[in-house]
Amino acid sequence: MILQPNGGEQPLRLWLMEHDYRIVSEEVLRENRFDYEIIVAERTGPVKYTAEELYFGPLQMQARSPAFLLKWQRLLGKKQKTLNNFERAQKGVSEEKWQEVAQQIRWISALLA
């Protein structure tokens, strides 16, 4: 299967894993102001990806292409801004949501280190 999730990469990777598909190729493409991911998967039997591999893409983490790294540099700034906005919000943001964004920031920071 050749897939282009357009923003739903993590849930798509989870679905692929749960249905015995192995990701055999991944690529980030930048066009105008948008990042597009292309994921190629084949049904091969059970496969297990870590939470970070589901988030970033197992092959993307290894290849670390310039487009991939630029995507995550941009997203790191957006996630940090989101967390700052959570802290200033008039109405409280759930602890679960705050922790989710904080975890993503830690993962992205480690990836880019």
ABEGO torsion letter per residue (X at the ends): XBBBAGGAAAAAAAAAAAAGBBBABBBBBBBEABBBBBBBBBBAEBBBBBAAAAAAEAAAAAAGBAAAAAAAAAAAAAAAAAAAAAAABABBBBAAAAAAAAAAAAAAAAAAX
